[in-house]
Amino acid sequence: APATPSPGGQEETGSLIEALDDLGPAAEYSAEGYRRLTVFSQELAWLRRRSGVSLADLIDDVIATLGLGIEVAVRPAVTHARAQAHLQALHEVAEEFTRIAEVPSLSAFLNYLAAAEDEERGLEPGEVETSAESVSLLTVHAAKGLEWDVVAVPGLTKDVFPQKVSARTEHWLTDPGHLPVSLCGDREYLPDLDLTGVTDQKAAETAYLTAKKAYQDAAAIEELRLAYVAVTRARDTLLCSGSWWTPGVTAARGASAVLELVREHAISTQSTGSRVPVWAPEPEDPSINPMSDHFAELSWPVDPLPPGRRIAREAAAAIVADPPEDPMTLDSLAWDAEVDLLLAERDRQRATTIDVAVPSQLSVSELVALRRDPDRLARRIRRPLPSAPAPLARRGTAFHAWLEQRFGATRLVDLDELPGSADDGAASDEDLDELKTAFLASVWADREPTEVEVPFHIRVGEGLALRGRMDAVFGDARTGFEVVDWKTGAVPSGSEKQSAAIQLAAYRLAWASLAGVEVDQVSAAFVYVRYGETVRPADLATAEELIALVGSLPTR
């Protein structure tokens, strides 16, 4: 955003978020640039609407929306497994912070991360699990941060590893794929082209050659650093080797400088177990490469089966992979076995009491779920699993966005609290025109709300915290305030109606707490927009009754 002078004479600058929210005329951008900025703005807006979910879920949303998993994985010297380990470590830190923090808000978590960076040099990096029962074959880059009891580093041959740095070393002056040094995060440690005081072509050429030599020196140092990583991965035993010859060369190579250092160390510390079992002398004729001659090749791993038996086993495997059309094939038997297991698991779940610890905080949607089916919520708390895609929980978003625009709302809504997310009959976005017509014909069309999209995180009693978001709050002549929740689906009945009333009870307590008024001064209502019906449940649950409801969970 452009800078504007403040009354005190200092310039004030807008934030990136503000700039993306108001991009200005599209004509001032290229078509592709405007499209990308618009998409980025929409992504950030969606993430802000997710600010009410748990920290761990919010981090997963940020990673998925902004593609951070790809960004981390493509960093130099970072494998896909290590990238995933780092992101999983951050997810686990967020879960732990949510569990121990009194108020696990996003701002508190960001302050926690900043303190970790300042006081503890950041969080612990993620670790990739390694198996003690296998041999791992990795590049040196992939081995960074890992350790094994025994490590073998082959190829410590001159000009092979560390690799010989040629005059064609790539850098940003010769390769457009490299970032300019001034844009690199470690630019303070990198050489760069210095054109200070350059006034003619000869001076510029001299500066370029100087920078080129500096780039080569820096590349050579980086190769040595990589070799250092390789020889420091062993906890107990390090095996190093090199060779005089490699395929395709016409002159003997010999040991690299790193292998020479390892040899000198082993000779000087033989009493501690270090030794040099083999050190081949220099070839008598360093111009004849014995690897240029033909030599036998063997396949590895060796097939333990003789050719005839191999053919028979492959034929049998083909029959298993594509069995004949018979009702009693292996596939049908496998299906029968799986059905039996699923039925047995269902019977166990029906006959088993699920004991869980009473949670210290719940969302309003979880509170409604508790009223509907305590055992199901207890099972979800005991064993959290990703939720299946629920298109109905996304319905009503177009109508909700229209209401935001009509009421001039600036706050954004959480997906868990969207209109229709609590009822199975929510209207789809294709019904927007019908819903708008119904709303404009209702008594609510002429009323002005006091607040719209009100987030809250309150304590109810001593042991329960509730979080959620209210659709709208209106002034009420009878009580003082009325909390309204817009519904785009059908009017419920029976037990479902009683479960839905829990939502209004929580909203009523939340607004009383936020506004600093007595609960009796707040009423609550569902507005079923399509049917033009306003439902104000009588005898909404009190704080004590909500606490008792949470206490109805089977506890250990």
Secondary structure, DSSP 8 states (H G I E B T S, - for coil): ---EE-TTS-EE---HHHHHH----GGGS-HHHHHHHHHHHHHHHHHHHTTTS-HHHHHHHHHHHHTHHHHHHTSTT--HHHHHHHHHHHHHHHHHHHHH-SS--HHHHHHHHHHHHHHHSS---------TTS-----TTTTTT--EEEEEE---BTTTTTT---TT---TTT-TTS--GGGSTTGGGS-----TT--SHHHHHHHHHHHHHHHHHHHHHHHHHHHHHHHT-EEEEEEE---S--TT-SS---B-HHHHHHHHHHHHTGGGT----------SSTT--GGGS------SS---S-HHHHHHHHHHHHHHHS--S-TTSHHHHHHHHHHHHHHHHHHHHHH----B---SEEEHHHHHHHHH-HHHHHHHHHS-------GGGGTTHHHHHHHHHHHT--S---GGG-TTTTSTT---GGGHHHHHHHHHTSGGGG---SEEEEEEEEEETTTEEEEEEEEEEEEETTTEEEEEEEE-S----HHHHHHHHHHHHHHHHHHHHHHT--GGGEEEEEEEGGGTEEE--SS---HHHHHHHHHTS-B-
